[in-house]
Amino acid sequence: MLDKNVPVRDTLRMLLAEIQRFGIDNKVEVDDAQVLQIINKMVKQRNDSIDQFTKGNRPDLAEIEKVELDILSAYKPAQLDESEIVAKVKAAINETGAESMQDIGKVMGVLKGPLAGSADMGLVSKIVKDQLS
């Protein structure tokens, strides 16, 4: 606020409001894991908005969303790269004994906890499908 950095200030206010809304709606004290879920949700929303604004020929609005995305991404933990995800997927497949696409739920169930927040679950799902097919 003292730096008069309006985009950062507004984005952080929006994040805090979302965290408070989540706590009030669910009548819980929001912990770090839930804050991370909220940040991931907001990042996903920004990515979707960027796609829509780009398709709608609105680069001015897409640029605002990109700035917010960069600010929110700074508060996420470091993301695993694809090779690390593949290694964890192979370990989960071995652990569950999965052999076919019917076992994808078991594998994703094992991976959901450890990879939540540190990997894009869409990418994880794609890698699991590739490994099982």
DAFEN-V558164 format. One record per backbone hydrogen bond with DSSP energy under -0.5 kcal/mol. CO is the residue of the C=O (numbers start at 1). NH is the residue of the N-H. If there is no record, write none. Layout:
CO_NH ; CO_NH
//
This chain:
1_4 ; 4_6 ; 5_9 ; 6_10 ; 7_11 ; 8_12 ; 9_13 ; 10_14 ; 11_15 ; 12_16 ; 13_17 ; 14_18 ; 15_19 ; 16_20 ; 17_21 ; 18_22 ; 19_23 ; 20_24 ; 21_25 ; 22_26 ; 23_27 ; 23_28 ; 28_30 ; 31_35 ; 32_36 ; 33_37 ; 34_38 ; 35_39 ; 36_40 ; 37_41 ; 38_42 ; 39_43 ; 40_44 ; 41_45 ; 42_46 ; 43_47 ; 44_48 ; 45_49 ; 46_50 ; 47_51 ; 48_52 ; 49_53 ; 50_54 ; 51_55 ; 52_56 ; 53_58 ; 54_57 ; 58_62 ; 59_63 ; 60_64 ; 61_65 ; 62_66 ; 63_67 ; 64_68 ; 65_69 ; 66_70 ; 67_71 ; 68_72 ; 69_73 ; 70_74 ; 72_75 ; 73_76 ; 81_85 ; 82_86 ; 83_87 ; 84_88 ; 85_89 ; 86_90 ; 87_91 ; 88_92 ; 89_93 ; 90_94 ; 91_95 ; 92_96 ; 93_97 ; 93_98 ; 100_103 ; 101_104 ; 103_107 ; 104_108 ; 105_109 ; 106_110 ; 107_111 ; 108_112 ; 109_113 ; 110_114 ; 111_115 ; 112_116 ; 113_116 ; 115_118 ; 115_119 ; 118_80 ; 119_117 ; 119_121 ; 120_124 ; 121_125 ; 122_126 ; 123_127 ; 124_128 ; 125_129 ; 126_130 ; 127_131 ; 128_132 ; 129_133
//
